[in-house]
């Protein structure tokens, strides 16, 4: 699929980012990689470094941990592929903001922008709601918000893929 929206869900180390990168390459469009992660510790630094090493040098990279909708609106066009990795890190960044209104504002902006974005859009996110309900209030809110966000985004996507053990399982749309 050269254009359209794809949501790729999966657990940690499930292969979702590699699948997203493959689909971006196969689109044969110029790729803009939108990274939402922030370096908060050495382990995250290693993860981010591994992603950087794997990405082609000719891909444009935008690091944006909070204002995702704005970046998507500014960069989406019929002749490009935008790859967002990852929505759940973006969600976490918003949930820990001192300004609690930032979460509602940015989330609403993303959902409002999605139907109007042109070109190829690939969104990567962690599926976290297949286990036990977490004990902490913030952890429960994170899982609840991720679940609601995934449902709303999936509604606007032509393809939804769940990756397990590096294998894509199609939930909606044509096979990848």
N, CA and C atoms as an extended XYZ file, in Angstrom:
528
Properties=species:S:1:pos:R:3:atomname:S:1:resname:S:1:resid:I:1 pbc="F F F"
N         0.851       -1.168        0.000 N   UNK     1
C         0.000        0.000        0.000 CA  UNK     1
C         0.902        1.239        0.000 C   UNK     1
N         0.854        1.980       -1.091 N   UNK     2
C         1.735        3.135       -1.257 CA  UNK     2
C         1.269        4.345       -0.450 C   UNK     2
N        -0.017        4.487       -0.247 N   UNK     3
C        -0.549        5.555        0.591 CA  UNK     3
C        -1.493        4.945        1.610 C   UNK     3
N        -1.981        5.752        2.491 N   UNK     4
C        -2.899        5.256        3.518 CA  UNK     4
C        -2.246        5.194        4.878 C   UNK     4
N        -3.043        4.806        5.846 N   UNK     5
C        -2.598        4.787        7.234 CA  UNK     5
C        -2.522        3.356        7.753 C   UNK     5
N        -1.421        3.053        8.422 N   UNK     6
C        -1.198        1.734        9.004 CA  UNK     6
C        -0.837        1.886       10.468 C   UNK     6
N        -1.522        1.147       11.326 N   UNK     7
C        -1.204        1.075       12.751 CA  UNK     7
C        -0.579       -0.290       13.010 C   UNK     7
N         0.622       -0.286       13.584 N   UNK     8
C         1.307       -1.533       13.919 CA  UNK     8
C         1.425       -1.611       15.435 C   UNK     8
N         0.776       -2.619       15.996 N   UNK     9
C         0.792       -2.863       17.436 CA  UNK     9
C         1.624       -4.093       17.738 C   UNK     9
N         2.135       -4.172       18.937 N   UNK    10
C         2.860       -5.362       19.362 CA  UNK    10
C         3.495       -5.120       20.711 C   UNK    10
N         3.961       -6.188       21.299 N   UNK    11
C         4.642       -6.093       22.579 CA  UNK    11
C         6.069       -5.613       22.403 C   UNK    11
N         6.767       -5.495       23.509 N   UNK    12
C         8.176       -5.106       23.492 CA  UNK    12
C         8.965       -6.174       22.744 C   UNK    12
N         9.804       -5.738       21.811 N   UNK    13
C        10.667       -6.624       21.015 CA  UNK    13
C         9.867       -7.624       20.171 C   UNK    13
N         8.688       -7.204       19.731 N   UNK    14
C         7.835       -8.086       18.925 CA  UNK    14
C         8.139       -8.016       17.435 C   UNK    14
N         8.923       -6.999       17.022 N   UNK    15
C         9.227       -6.822       15.609 CA  UNK    15
C         8.429       -5.714       14.947 C   UNK    15
N         7.692       -4.950       15.739 N   UNK    16
C         6.829       -3.917       15.158 CA  UNK    16
C         7.625       -2.804       14.480 C   UNK    16
N         8.720       -2.358       15.067 N   UNK    17
C         9.518       -1.294       14.451 CA  UNK    17
C        10.184       -1.770       13.170 C   UNK    17
N        10.697       -2.980       13.183 N   UNK    18
C        11.310       -3.517       11.961 CA  UNK    18
C        10.281       -3.638       10.836 C   UNK    18
N         9.077       -4.086       11.172 N   UNK    19
C         8.017       -4.167       10.167 CA  UNK    19
C         7.695       -2.773        9.634 C   UNK    19
N         7.571       -1.798       10.513 N   UNK    20
C         7.270       -0.426       10.096 CA  UNK    20
C         8.360        0.110        9.179 C   UNK    20
N         9.602       -0.148        9.513 N   UNK    21
C        10.721        0.311        8.689 CA  UNK    21
C        10.706       -0.371        7.317 C   UNK    21
N        10.363       -1.647        7.295 N   UNK    22
C        10.276       -2.357        6.009 CA  UNK    22
C         9.165       -1.769        5.152 C   UNK    22
N         8.004       -1.522        5.745 N   UNK    23
C         6.881       -0.956        4.991 CA  UNK    23
C         7.211        0.452        4.484 C   UNK    23
N         7.911        1.224        5.286 N   UNK    24
C         8.310        2.563        4.860 CA  UNK    24
C         9.244        2.474        3.656 C   UNK    24
N        10.194        1.571        3.711 N   UNK    25
C        11.128        1.377        2.592 CA  UNK    25
C        10.385        0.915        1.350 C   UNK    25
N         9.484       -0.044        1.516 N   UNK    26
C         8.724       -0.586        0.386 CA  UNK    26
C         7.775        0.427       -0.239 C   UNK    26
N         7.436        1.477        0.486 N   UNK    27
C         6.550        2.504       -0.082 CA  UNK    27
C         7.225        3.249       -1.232 C   UNK    27
N         8.543        3.201       -1.278 N   UNK    28
C         9.351        3.886       -2.292 CA  UNK    28
C         9.126        5.396       -2.285 C   UNK    28
N         8.680        5.906       -1.159 N   UNK    29
C         8.492        7.340       -0.965 CA  UNK    29
C         9.603        7.870       -0.056 C   UNK    29
N         9.897        9.157       -0.125 N   UNK    30
C        10.816        9.730        0.859 CA  UNK    30
C        10.223        9.537        2.259 C   UNK    30
N        11.058        9.104        3.202 N   UNK    31
C        10.580        8.771        4.548 CA  UNK    31
C        11.022        9.827        5.553 C   UNK    31
N        10.065       10.252        6.374 N   UNK    32
C        10.361       11.071        7.544 CA  UNK    32
C        10.018       10.229        8.760 C   UNK    32
N        11.024        9.993        9.573 N   UNK    33
C        10.891        9.181       10.787 CA  UNK    33
C        10.659       10.138       11.946 C   UNK    33
N         9.537        9.986       12.626 N   UNK    34
C         9.208       10.855       13.756 CA  UNK    34
C         9.383       10.047       15.034 C   UNK    34
N        10.425       10.398       15.767 N   UNK    35
C        10.782        9.680       16.993 CA  UNK    35
C        10.201       10.415       18.193 C   UNK    35
N         9.507        9.676       19.050 N   UNK    36
C         8.884       10.295       20.222 CA  UNK    36
C         9.636        9.999       21.516 C   UNK    36
N        10.629        9.130       21.457 N   UNK    37
C        11.352        8.727       22.663 CA  UNK    37
C        12.256        9.846       23.162 C   UNK    37
N        12.459        9.851       24.454 N   UNK    38
C        13.432       10.743       25.077 CA  UNK    38
C        14.425        9.884       25.845 C   UNK    38
N        15.646       10.351       25.928 N   UNK    39
C        16.690        9.598       26.640 CA  UNK    39
C        16.635        9.982       28.112 C   UNK    39
N        16.157        9.036       28.915 N   UNK    40
C        16.049        9.271       30.352 CA  UNK    40
C        17.034        8.413       31.152 C   UNK    40
N        17.586        7.364       30.518 N   UNK    41
C        18.526        6.483       31.205 CA  UNK    41
C        19.383        5.753       30.163 C   UNK    41
N        20.384        5.004       30.641 N   UNK    42
C        21.306        4.315       29.727 CA  UNK    42
C        20.614        3.248       28.885 C   UNK    42
N        19.657        2.560       29.460 N   UNK    43
C        18.960        1.509       28.714 CA  UNK    43
C        18.199        2.113       27.536 C   UNK    43
N        17.522        3.246       27.759 N   UNK    44
C        16.797        3.902       26.668 CA  UNK    44
C        17.783        4.470       25.651 C   UNK    44
N        18.914        4.952       26.097 N   UNK    45
C        19.946        5.440       25.183 CA  UNK    45
C        20.378        4.314       24.232 C   UNK    45
N        20.540        3.108       24.750 N   UNK    46
C        20.930        1.960       23.916 CA  UNK    46
C        19.828        1.605       22.911 C   UNK    46
N        18.581        1.640       23.340 N   UNK    47
C        17.459        1.352       22.431 CA  UNK    47
C        17.408        2.366       21.290 C   UNK    47
N        17.531        3.633       21.653 N   UNK    48
C        17.482        4.695       20.639 CA  UNK    48
C        18.664        4.565       19.680 C   UNK    48
N        19.827        4.263       20.208 N   UNK    49
C        21.012        4.074       19.358 CA  UNK    49
C        20.797        2.930       18.380 C   UNK    49
N        20.222        1.829       18.837 N   UNK    50
C        19.967        0.680       17.955 CA  UNK    50
C        19.008        1.076       16.827 C   UNK    50
N        18.007        1.859       17.123 N   UNK    51
C        17.076        2.336       16.095 CA  UNK    51
C        17.795        3.246       15.100 C   UNK    51
N        18.635        4.134       15.617 N   UNK    52
C        19.363        5.065       14.739 CA  UNK    52
C        20.273        4.315       13.783 C   UNK    52
N        20.965        3.309       14.283 N   UNK    53
C        21.896        2.530       13.459 CA  UNK    53
C        21.151        1.799       12.349 C   UNK    53
N        19.969        1.322       12.640 N   UNK    54
C        19.187        0.535       11.690 CA  UNK    54
C        18.549        1.388       10.584 C   UNK    54
N        18.294        2.649       10.866 N   UNK    55
C        17.612        3.522        9.900 CA  UNK    55
C        18.538        3.916        8.754 C   UNK    55
N        18.007        3.976        7.536 N   UNK    56
C        18.811        4.477        6.410 CA  UNK    56
C        19.211        5.943        6.632 C   UNK    56
N        20.403        6.288        6.208 N   UNK    57
C        20.916        7.651        6.386 CA  UNK    57
C        20.100        8.707        5.649 C   UNK    57
N        19.456        8.305        4.551 N   UNK    58
C        18.723        9.293        3.758 CA  UNK    58
C        17.325        9.610        4.318 C   UNK    58
N        16.902        8.915        5.352 N   UNK    59
C        15.619        9.239        5.965 CA  UNK    59
C        15.770       10.522        6.781 C   UNK    59
N        14.783       11.403        6.674 N   UNK    60
C        14.751       12.575        7.534 CA  UNK    60
C        14.259       12.116        8.907 C   UNK    60
N        14.814       12.681        9.973 N   UNK    61
C        14.397       12.325       11.325 CA  UNK    61
C        13.954       13.588       12.056 C   UNK    61
N        12.798       13.484       12.671 N   UNK    62
C        12.287       14.559       13.521 CA  UNK    62
C        12.062       13.954       14.900 C   UNK    62
N        12.657       14.555       15.903 N   UNK    63
C        12.451       14.104       17.276 CA  UNK    63
C        11.423       15.032       17.919 C   UNK    63
N        10.269       14.471       18.244 N   UNK    64
C         9.197       15.258       18.842 CA  UNK    64
C         8.462       14.431       19.891 C   UNK    64
N         8.739       14.681       21.166 N   UNK    65
C         8.136       13.875       22.221 CA  UNK    65
C         6.715       14.266       22.613 C   UNK    65
N         6.237       15.455       22.206 N   UNK    66
C         4.931       15.925       22.686 CA  UNK    66
C         3.973       16.359       21.587 C   UNK    66
N         4.384       17.233       20.701 N   UNK    67
C         3.469       17.869       19.747 CA  UNK    67
C         3.423       17.102       18.425 C   UNK    67
N         2.969       15.880       18.512 N   UNK    68
C         2.946       14.964       17.374 CA  UNK    68
C         2.006       15.437       16.264 C   UNK    68
N         0.820       15.865       16.598 N   UNK    69
C        -0.149       16.288       15.574 CA  UNK    69
C         0.420       17.413       14.727 C   UNK    69
N         1.040       18.370       15.353 N   UNK    70
C         1.619       19.502       14.638 CA  UNK    70
C         2.679       19.045       13.635 C   UNK    70
N         3.547       18.134       14.055 N   UNK    71
C         4.595       17.612       13.167 CA  UNK    71
C         3.976       16.844       12.006 C   UNK    71
N         2.962       16.056       12.282 N   UNK    72
C         2.301       15.298       11.212 CA  UNK    72
C         1.640       16.235       10.205 C   UNK    72
N         0.941       17.237       10.686 N   UNK    73
C         0.270       18.185        9.799 CA  UNK    73
C         1.295       18.910        8.918 C   UNK    73
N         2.403       19.301        9.502 N   UNK    74
C         3.438       20.033        8.765 CA  UNK    74
C         4.138       19.179        7.719 C   UNK    74
N         4.209       17.865        7.923 N   UNK    75
C         5.032       17.020        7.061 CA  UNK    75
C         4.268       16.059        6.159 C   UNK    75
N         3.002       15.843        6.406 N   UNK    76
C         2.240       14.892        5.592 CA  UNK    76
C         1.965       15.468        4.215 C   UNK    76
N         2.209       14.662        3.204 N   UNK    77
C         1.826       15.015        1.842 CA  UNK    77
C         1.790       13.741        1.011 C   UNK    77
N         1.148       13.808       -0.109 N   UNK    78
C         0.889       12.630       -0.940 CA  UNK    78
C         2.180       11.987       -1.440 C   UNK    78
N         3.271       12.715       -1.434 N   UNK    79
C         4.538       12.203       -1.961 CA  UNK    79
C         5.515       11.824       -0.858 C   UNK    79
N         4.996       11.507        0.334 N   UNK    80
C         5.897       11.155        1.428 CA  UNK    80
C         5.330       10.037        2.295 C   UNK    80
N         6.231        9.444        3.061 N   UNK    81
C         5.866        8.436        4.061 CA  UNK    81
C         6.339        8.947        5.412 C   UNK    81
N         5.417        9.015        6.356 N   UNK    82
C         5.750        9.386        7.722 CA  UNK    82
C         5.667        8.145        8.586 C   UNK    82
N         6.707        7.900        9.367 N   UNK    83
C         6.737        6.762       10.276 CA  UNK    83
C         6.877        7.304       11.696 C   UNK    83
N         5.895        7.043       12.531 N   UNK    84
C         5.909        7.488       13.924 CA  UNK    84
C         6.243        6.303       14.811 C   UNK    84
N         7.307        6.437       15.572 N   UNK    85
C         7.711        5.376       16.504 CA  UNK    85
C         8.102        6.047       17.817 C   UNK    85
N         7.291        5.986       18.826 N   UNK    86
C         6.096        5.192       18.970 CA  UNK    86
C         5.038        5.963       19.749 C   UNK    86
N         3.789        5.580       19.535 N   UNK    87
C         2.664        6.278       20.161 CA  UNK    87
C         2.627        6.107       21.674 C   UNK    87
N         3.016        4.951       22.178 N   UNK    88
C         2.932        4.745       23.629 CA  UNK    88
C         4.026        5.516       24.368 C   UNK    88
N         5.180        5.738       23.732 N   UNK    89
C         6.176        6.619       24.358 CA  UNK    89
C         5.659        8.052       24.362 C   UNK    89
N         5.031        8.465       23.264 N   UNK    90
C         4.411        9.793       23.192 CA  UNK    90
C         3.353        9.936       24.288 C   UNK    90
N         2.529        8.911       24.447 N   UNK    91
C         1.498        8.911       25.480 CA  UNK    91
C         2.118        9.065       26.867 C   UNK    91
N         3.183        8.330       27.122 N   UNK    92
C         3.882        8.428       28.406 CA  UNK    92
C         4.415        9.839       28.629 C   UNK    92
N         5.039       10.396       27.594 N   UNK    93
C         5.576       11.758       27.709 CA  UNK    93
C         4.481       12.750       28.101 C   UNK    93
N         3.301       12.581       27.526 N   UNK    94
C         2.193       13.484       27.845 CA  UNK    94
C         1.649       13.257       29.251 C   UNK    94
N         1.557       12.000       29.647 N   UNK    95
C         0.979       11.684       30.964 CA  UNK    95
C         1.835       12.198       32.124 C   UNK    95
N         3.123       12.362       31.897 N   UNK    96
C         4.001       12.807       32.992 CA  UNK    96
C         4.269       14.313       32.953 C   UNK    96
N         3.603       15.029       32.071 N   UNK    97
C         3.766       16.484       31.989 CA  UNK    97
C         3.156       17.155       33.217 C   UNK    97
N         3.853       18.155       33.758 N   UNK    98
C         3.281       18.908       34.890 CA  UNK    98
C         1.962       19.599       34.518 C   UNK    98
N         1.869       20.068       33.267 N   UNK    99
C         0.639       20.690       32.778 CA  UNK    99
C        -0.291       19.568       32.315 C   UNK    99
N        -1.247       19.200       33.156 N   UNK   100
C        -2.117       18.057       32.860 CA  UNK   100
C        -3.035       18.301       31.670 C   UNK   100
N        -3.260       19.555       31.306 N   UNK   101
C        -4.114       19.835       30.148 CA  UNK   101
C        -3.416       19.495       28.838 C   UNK   101
N        -2.097       19.395       28.850 N   UNK   102
C        -1.323       19.084       27.641 CA  UNK   102
C        -1.755       17.734       27.062 C   UNK   102
N        -2.029       16.771       27.922 N   UNK   103
C        -2.451       15.445       27.470 CA  UNK   103
C        -3.718       15.541       26.623 C   UNK   103
N        -4.763       16.140       27.175 N   UNK   104
C        -6.040       16.233       26.463 CA  UNK   104
C        -5.901       17.024       25.166 C   UNK   104
N        -5.165       18.114       25.208 N   UNK   105
C        -4.987       18.973       24.037 CA  UNK   105
C        -4.275       18.232       22.913 C   UNK   105
N        -3.155       17.597       23.224 N   UNK   106
C        -2.353       16.923       22.193 CA  UNK   106
C        -3.044       15.667       21.663 C   UNK   106
N        -3.695       14.934       22.542 N   UNK   107
C        -4.416       13.733       22.112 CA  UNK   107
C        -5.547       14.106       21.159 C   UNK   107
N        -6.320       15.128       21.535 N   UNK   108
C        -7.426       15.584       20.688 CA  UNK   108
C        -6.900       16.094       19.347 C   UNK   108
N        -5.783       16.788       19.366 N   UNK   109
C        -5.202       17.308       18.120 CA  UNK   109
C        -4.807       16.170       17.190 C   UNK   109
N        -4.255       15.102       17.733 N   UNK   110
C        -3.862       13.961       16.904 CA  UNK   110
C        -5.092       13.300       16.283 C   UNK   110
N        -6.087       13.027       17.072 N   UNK   111
C        -7.292       12.364       16.559 CA  UNK   111
C        -7.980       13.242       15.516 C   UNK   111
N        -8.011       14.546       15.727 N   UNK   112
C        -8.624       15.472       14.767 CA  UNK   112
C        -7.831       15.515       13.460 C   UNK   112
N        -6.504       15.442       13.535 N   UNK   113
C        -5.651       15.550       12.346 CA  UNK   113
C        -5.662       14.285       11.494 C   UNK   113
N        -5.766       13.131       12.114 N   UNK   114
C        -5.610       11.855       11.396 CA  UNK   114
C        -6.406       11.738       10.097 C   UNK   114
N        -7.700       12.026       10.080 N   UNK   115
C        -8.449       11.833        8.832 CA  UNK   115
C        -7.988       12.724        7.685 C   UNK   115
N        -7.293       13.796        7.991 N   UNK   116
C        -6.907       14.775        6.980 CA  UNK   116
C        -5.477       14.612        6.479 C   UNK   116
N        -4.725       13.680        7.058 N   UNK   117
C        -3.327       13.503        6.661 CA  UNK   117
C        -3.256       12.718        5.354 C   UNK   117
N        -2.468       13.208        4.427 N   UNK   118
C        -2.311       12.545        3.129 CA  UNK   118
C        -0.980       11.818        3.071 C   UNK   118
N        -0.810       10.998        2.044 N   UNK   119
C         0.421       10.225        1.882 CA  UNK   119
C         0.361        8.938        2.676 C   UNK   119
N         1.513        8.382        2.931 N   UNK   120
C         1.635        7.142        3.692 CA  UNK   120
C         1.961        7.497        5.134 C   UNK   120
N         1.218        6.936        6.073 N   UNK   121
C         1.451        7.146        7.497 CA  UNK   121
C         1.518        5.789        8.175 C   UNK   121
N         2.617        5.543        8.881 N   UNK   122
C         2.799        4.300        9.626 CA  UNK   122
C         2.985        4.679       11.091 C   UNK   122
N         2.118        4.163       11.929 N   UNK   123
C         2.137        4.459       13.360 CA  UNK   123
C         2.484        3.181       14.128 C   UNK   123
N         3.476        3.251       14.982 N   UNK   124
C         3.913        2.110       15.785 CA  UNK   124
C         3.521        2.354       17.234 C   UNK   124
N         3.015        1.305       17.904 N   UNK   125
C         2.624        1.456       19.299 CA  UNK   125
C         2.697        0.124       20.025 C   UNK   125
N         2.951        0.194       21.316 N   UNK   126
C         3.002       -1.010       22.141 CA  UNK   126
C         1.605       -1.414       22.572 C   UNK   126
N         1.288       -2.683       22.375 N   UNK   127
C         0.032       -3.226       22.885 CA  UNK   127
C         0.318       -3.686       24.303 C   UNK   127
N        -0.241       -2.984       25.272 N   UNK   128
C         0.076       -3.251       26.682 CA  UNK   128
C        -1.076       -3.885       27.443 C   UNK   128
N        -2.205       -4.056       26.800 N   UNK   129
C        -3.406       -4.450       27.535 CA  UNK   129
C        -3.766       -5.924       27.376 C   UNK   129
N        -2.779       -6.780       27.358 N   UNK   130
C        -3.060       -8.204       27.209 CA  UNK   130
C        -2.630       -8.992       28.448 C   UNK   130
N        -2.350       -8.267       29.518 N   UNK   131
C        -1.889       -8.907       30.741 CA  UNK   131
C        -2.775       -8.513       31.908 C   UNK   131
N        -2.188       -8.538       33.076 N   UNK   132
C        -2.939       -8.199       34.281 CA  UNK   132
C        -3.110       -6.683       34.389 C   UNK   132
N        -4.094       -6.259       35.142 N   UNK   133
C        -4.297       -4.844       35.396 CA  UNK   133
C        -3.234       -4.382       36.383 C   UNK   133
N        -2.477       -3.328       36.024 N   UNK   134
C        -1.415       -2.858       36.913 CA  UNK   134
C        -1.966       -2.341       38.240 C   UNK   134
N        -1.108       -2.338       39.257 N   UNK   135
C        -1.528       -1.901       40.592 CA  UNK   135
C        -1.538       -0.386       40.740 C   UNK   135
N        -0.578        0.311       40.154 N   UNK   136
C        -0.464        1.752       40.357 CA  UNK   136
C        -1.467        2.546       39.537 C   UNK   136
N        -1.885        3.678       40.092 N   UNK   137
C        -2.872        4.524       39.429 CA  UNK   137
C        -2.380        5.026       38.070 C   UNK   137
N        -1.136        5.520       38.006 N   UNK   138
C        -0.602        6.023       36.745 CA  UNK   138
C        -0.472        4.899       35.720 C   UNK   138
N        -0.061        3.719       36.157 N   UNK   139
C         0.062        2.579       35.246 CA  UNK   139
C        -1.296        2.159       34.693 C   UNK   139
N        -2.306        2.157       35.548 N   UNK   140
C        -3.663        1.829       35.079 CA  UNK   140
C        -4.163        2.879       34.100 C   UNK   140
N        -3.906        4.144       34.388 N   UNK   141
C        -4.343        5.200       33.470 CA  UNK   141
C        -3.631        5.057       32.131 C   UNK   141
N        -2.332        4.780       32.173 N   UNK   142
C        -1.565        4.579       30.940 CA  UNK   142
C        -2.196        3.472       30.097 C   UNK   142
N        -2.480        2.332       30.700 N   UNK   143
C        -3.083        1.220       29.955 CA  UNK   143
C        -4.460        1.593       29.409 C   UNK   143
N        -5.261        2.259       30.222 N   UNK   144
C        -6.585        2.691       29.761 CA  UNK   144
C        -6.474        3.662       28.592 C   UNK   144
N        -5.601        4.635       28.721 N   UNK   145
C        -5.443        5.646       27.660 CA  UNK   145
C        -4.860        5.025       26.393 C   UNK   145
N        -3.919        4.104       26.538 N   UNK   146
C        -3.348        3.425       25.360 CA  UNK   146
C        -4.436        2.634       24.642 C   UNK   146
N        -5.254        1.922       25.388 N   UNK   147
C        -6.331        1.146       24.781 CA  UNK   147
C        -7.319        2.025       24.023 C   UNK   147
N        -7.714        3.140       24.632 N   UNK   148
C        -8.639        4.063       23.965 CA  UNK   148
C        -7.994        4.690       22.732 C   UNK   148
N        -6.733        5.085       22.861 N   UNK   149
C        -6.018        5.690       21.736 CA  UNK   149
C        -5.915        4.713       20.568 C   UNK   149
N        -5.547        3.469       20.852 N   UNK   150
C        -5.430        2.468       19.789 CA  UNK   150
C        -6.761        2.254       19.071 C   UNK   150
N        -7.844        2.204       19.821 N   UNK   151
C        -9.155        2.018       19.188 CA  UNK   151
C        -9.503        3.181       18.262 C   UNK   151
N        -9.253        4.396       18.721 N   UNK   152
C        -9.572        5.560       17.890 CA  UNK   152
C        -8.682        5.629       16.658 C   UNK   152
N        -7.411        5.356       16.817 N   UNK   153
C        -6.497        5.405       15.676 CA  UNK   153
C        -6.813        4.284       14.698 C   UNK   153
N        -7.092        3.091       15.197 N   UNK   154
C        -7.426        1.964       14.316 CA  UNK   154
C        -8.640        2.289       13.451 C   UNK   154
N        -9.566        3.027       13.993 N   UNK   155
C       -10.757        3.436       13.239 CA  UNK   155
C       -10.380        4.240       11.991 C   UNK   155
N        -9.314        5.033       12.079 N   UNK   156
C        -8.887        5.905       10.981 CA  UNK   156
C        -7.853        5.258       10.059 C   UNK   156
N        -7.469        4.022       10.335 N   UNK   157
C        -6.433        3.354        9.543 CA  UNK   157
C        -7.026        2.317        8.594 C   UNK   157
N        -6.417        2.215        7.412 N   UNK   158
C        -6.821        1.186        6.451 CA  UNK   158
C        -6.243       -0.177        6.835 C   UNK   158
N        -5.092       -0.148        7.509 N   UNK   159
C        -4.444       -1.392        7.952 CA  UNK   159
C        -4.161       -1.306        9.445 C   UNK   159
N        -4.400       -2.414       10.134 N   UNK   160
C        -3.983       -2.563       11.525 CA  UNK   160
C        -3.329       -3.931       11.630 C   UNK   160
N        -2.110       -3.938       12.164 N   UNK   161
C        -1.307       -5.158       12.236 CA  UNK   161
C        -0.892       -5.377       13.680 C   UNK   161
N        -0.988       -6.601       14.139 N   UNK   162
C        -0.446       -6.990       15.442 CA  UNK   162
C         0.780       -7.845       15.173 C   UNK   162
N         1.914       -7.470       15.736 N   UNK   163
C         3.125       -8.280       15.547 CA  UNK   163
C         3.376       -9.110       16.795 C   UNK   163
N         3.650      -10.381       16.549 N   UNK   164
C         3.977      -11.323       17.616 CA  UNK   164
C         5.146      -12.173       17.122 C   UNK   164
N         6.221      -12.224       17.883 N   UNK   165
C         7.393      -13.027       17.523 CA  UNK   165
C         7.906      -12.695       16.116 C   UNK   165
N         7.828      -11.407       15.763 N   UNK   166
C         8.291      -10.973       14.459 CA  UNK   166
C         7.352      -11.270       13.313 C   UNK   166
N         6.189      -11.800       13.618 N   UNK   167
C         5.222      -12.167       12.574 CA  UNK   167
C         4.051      -11.200       12.573 C   UNK   167
N         3.687      -10.683       11.391 N   UNK   168
C         2.547       -9.771       11.313 CA  UNK   168
C         1.225      -10.526       11.243 C   UNK   168
N         0.315      -10.173       12.120 N   UNK   169
C        -1.035      -10.738       12.106 CA  UNK   169
C        -1.981       -9.604       11.711 C   UNK   169
N        -2.644       -9.769       10.585 N   UNK   170
C        -3.528       -8.714       10.085 CA  UNK   170
C        -4.822       -8.667       10.872 C   UNK   170
N        -5.117       -7.511       11.426 N   UNK   171
C        -6.367       -7.299       12.126 CA  UNK   171
C        -7.371       -6.550       11.251 C   UNK   171
N        -6.841       -5.744       10.311 N   UNK   172
C        -7.691       -4.950        9.428 CA  UNK   172
C        -6.901       -4.639        8.161 C   UNK   172
N        -7.538       -4.809        7.021 N   UNK   173
C        -6.918       -4.420        5.754 CA  UNK   173
C        -6.158       -5.544        5.076 C   UNK   173
N        -5.415       -5.149        4.024 N   UNK   174
C        -4.678       -6.115        3.212 CA  UNK   174
C        -3.378       -6.556        3.894 C   UNK   174
N        -2.923       -7.725        3.523 N   UNK   175
C        -1.701       -8.295        4.107 CA  UNK   175
C        -0.490       -7.430        3.830 C   UNK   175
N         0.425       -7.432        4.793 N   UNK   176
C         1.687       -6.705        4.638 CA  UNK   176
C         2.783       -7.661        4.192 C   UNK   176
